[in-house]
């Protein structure tokens, strides 16, 4: 799977999560959902950093990476 295909999987997963969250049972397992989303945000931040490094524009997205990590930490209650 290439990065473009992987990004489509992320988009589809986000859409599924949005749909599932409208279900009245969506509070079931919410702590686990938050932990999974936090881990995914950390992975997205690392991927973004890797892409930037590969194209020689390190630092351009530093703020985005920090923001993603901050949100992940908030979801973990840190």
PyMOL commands that set and color helices and strands:
alter all, ss='L'
color gray80, all
select helices_A, chain A and resi 3-21+24-27+30-54+62-76
alter helices_A, ss='H'
color red, helices_A
deselect
rebuild
show_as cartoon
